[in-house]
Amino acid sequence: MGTPTKLYALCSLLLAFLFPFLNSLQLDGGKLCRPEKHASLFIFGDSLYDPGNNNYINTTTDFQANFGPYGETFFKYPTGRFSDGRVIPDFIAEYAKLPLITPYLHPGYHRYIDGANFASGGAGALVETHQGYVIDLKTQLSYFKNLARLFRKKLGHAEAKTFFGRAVYLISIGGNDYLVPFNSNSTVLQSISKEDYVDMVIGNLTTVIKKIYKKGGRKFGFTSMLPLGCLPFTKVLKPGNTGACIDELTTLAKLHNRALPKVLQKLERELNGFKYSIADGYTAFSERINNPSKYGFTEGKIACCGSGEYRGILSCGGIRKLSSLERRQI
């Protein structure tokens, strides 16, 4: 999902859901030298949340956005965000009166009192998703654990757990796991059912949530799965497509969106103090795809940048290597 896009509407939804969390976060101003009211954000996920971590890993341009036209509307230069400007956590941070949360892998950056962003464009909940090219969710969790150890060393166990308990944890993951069987030679959906595959993705996510909870995390924010089959990128995966969404992908997104709330409700019953919110990204994106003028857009079905039908081929900037099939479609 690498074409630039403005995500203001979805950000507004997340802000509405997270408002109670952000306004209740308070850190002791003494040892931490922060104002009485303070929000910290710890961010996990994929390209919707990545502020540029992929700039600092050994990967390919397929999983990077550190070249134009990315970043052109806000930063005026490419930052590594898969957007023409900011990504969703940037708006959340601004609302919480925080600086933009810097990529965790940014060399020399250690201002973790405001939080950290571990997200990686192309990442999935499954380790196998784009393995070797991205920072999968399990590895993102390991970075968070390293940070938790640092806080315990600096603050002591009790105060560190209190700090992590007052933070908000934003997670956007799963979309790439569902895309891989359709944009690669994967045969995974030939050997297991769609329901079992979604259970694998949700299962890995659940494991990570529980481990964050164990370190003190209590307040979580999620985005429901987008209408994956209706994105410009995915519609070109079906040769000769006349504009219809790819039903198989949409089915996976809907299965995910049914399964996630059930799992979170179960965690809420089992884990003392666990709280969560889910922003309805599926409806928000569907509305703007189908009724763009209602929300201030002129076009909802063609990407901002790319080539081929719907500009769905990820050729922004002219840097990524394209297959012979993709070149023929440009």
C-alpha positions, -999 to 999 in steps of 0.1 A, spaced: 0 0 0 27 24 -11 9 51 -31 7 85 -13 -27 94 1 -42 120 25 -54 102 56 -70 131 74 -105 115 76 -92 83 92 -71 103 116 -102 122 128 -119 89 135 -89 77 155 -88 109 174 -124 106 183 -119 71 197 -87 79 215 -98 113 230 -106 98 265 -72 80 266 -51 109 255 -67 133 280 -63 110 309 -26 103 305 -5 119 332 31 113 341 48 123 372 66 155 364 95 150 388 119 124 376 106 124 341 107 162 338 74 164 320 42 185 324 16 171 347 -6 161 317 14 142 291 6 115 265 31 90 252 25 70 221 40 36 212 33 27 176 34 -6 158 24 -15 123 28 -11 86 30 17 59 -1 35 73 20 42 105 56 40 93 74 74 97 105 62 80 119 32 98 125 15 65 150 42 57 173 24 81 171 -12 72 186 -32 43 156 -34 19 146 -24 -16 128 6 -30 96 -15 -31 94 -10 7 108 26 9 93 60 4 124 82 8 121 98 -26 97 122 -43 68 128 -46 64 113 -11 63 141 15 57 169 -9 27 186 7 38 189 44 75 183 49 84 194 14 108 165 12 105 127 14 108 114 50 102 78 44 64 81 51 42 64 25 22 95 21 23 129 4 25 144 39 19 130 74 7 96 84 -20 88 110 2 87 142 15 122 133 -20 136 136 -25 118 169 8 131 183 -1 166 172 -35 164 190 -18 151 221 6 181 220 36 159 213 63 162 188 60 139 158 72 105 170 105 98 153 113 64 138 127 41 164 156 32 142 166 68 135 203 70 146 211 91 175 174 96 186 167 87 222 138 109 233 116 80 242 97 99 269 72 109 243 70 73 229 84 55 200 73 44 165 83 9 154 61 6 123 75 -6 90 60 -3 56 51 -37 42 52 -54 76 27 -80 87 17 -99 117 31 -130 101 69 -133 101 68 -147 66 51 -116 51 78 -99 30 104 -116 52 139 -101 50 126 -68 36 106 -53 65 104 -52 103 77 -78 111 54 -73 141 74 -98 162 106 -78 157 88 -45 164 78 -61 197 114 -70 204 124 -33 199 97 -24 224 110 -49 249 145 -34 246 130 0 253 111 -14 283 143 -27 297 159 7 293 131 24 312 132 -2 340 169 4 343 165 42 344 133 45 365 129 12 384 104 -15 377 74 1 394 77 35 379 85 21 344 53 0 346 33 30 356 48 50 327 39 22 302 4 19 317 -4 55 310 7 54 274 -14 47 243 -5 19 220 -15 23 183 -14 -8 161 -21 -11 124 -13 -45 110 -27 -73 89 -32 -57 55 0 -69 40 -6 -104 53 -38 -105 33 -23 -89 2 7 -113 -1 -13 -143 -14 -26 -121 -42 5 -102 -53 30 -131 -50 33 -167 -59 21 -178 -25 -2 -208 -24 -11 -205 13 -48 -200 6 -49 -232 -14 -39 -252 17 -59 -235 44 -92 -217 46 -96 -180 46 -110 -183 82 -79 -202 94 -56 -177 77 -73 -148 94 -70 -167 127 -33 -169 122 -30 -132 117 -52 -123 146 -34 -149 168 0 -133 162 -15 -99 169 -31 -112 201 2 -126 213 19 -92 208 -9 -74 226 -6 -97 256 32 -91 258 28 -54 256 2 -57 284 27 -77 305 51 -48 302 24 -24 315 4 -14 284 -33 -9 291 -47 15 264 -48 3 228 -61 18 196 -67 -1 164 -79 6 129 -102 -19 113 -90 -35 81 -95 -13 50 -115 -24 20 -84 -40 5 -100 -54 -26 -111 -19 -37 -77 -2 -35 -60 10 -68 -30 -12 -61 -51 -44 -57 -75 -38 -86 -47 -41 -111 -37 -75 -97 -66 -90 -117 -57 -87 -155 -85 -71 -175 -103 -59 -144 -129 -33 -154 -130 -15 -121 -146 -41 -98 -132 -48 -64 -114 -81 -58 -140 -100 -37 -115 -125 -23 -95 -97 -7 -126 -79 6 -137 -112 22 -105 -114 41 -108 -78 53 -144 -85 65 -134 -117 82 -106 -98 100 -130 -70 110 -154 -96 125 -127 -115 144 -108 -86 159 -135 -71 181 -143 -106 195 -107 -111 205 -104 -77 220 -136 -82 240 -122 -114 253 -90 -97 263 -110 -70 281 -127 -97 302 -94 -115 309 -69 -87 315 -75 -63 343 -74 -26 331 -72 -35 294 -90 -9 273 -93 -6 235 -108 14 207 -113 5 171 -116 31 144 -138 20 115 -113 24 87 -133 1 64 -163 24 63 -143 56 63 -123 45 32 -152 29 14 -172 62 18 -144 83 4 -138 58 -25 -175 58 -35 -185 94 -25 -153 115 -28 -169 149 -34 -189 145 -1 -156 146 17 -137 173 -3 -120 150 -28 -123 151 -66 -114 114 -71 -117 83 -50 -109 54 -72 -75 65 -88 -43 67 -68 -25 100 -63 7 87 -78 15 56 -98 10 43 -133 -12 20 -153 -49 15 -146 -61 35 -116 -24 45 -112 -23 13 -92 12 2 -102 35 13 -75 59 33 -97 59 66 -77 91 85 -83 101 63 -111 126 45 -89 110 11 -81 119 -18 -104 88 -29 -124 81 -64 -138 78 -68 -175 40 -71 -171 39 -39 -152 60 -21 -177 36 -31 -205 7 -17 -185 23 18 -180 
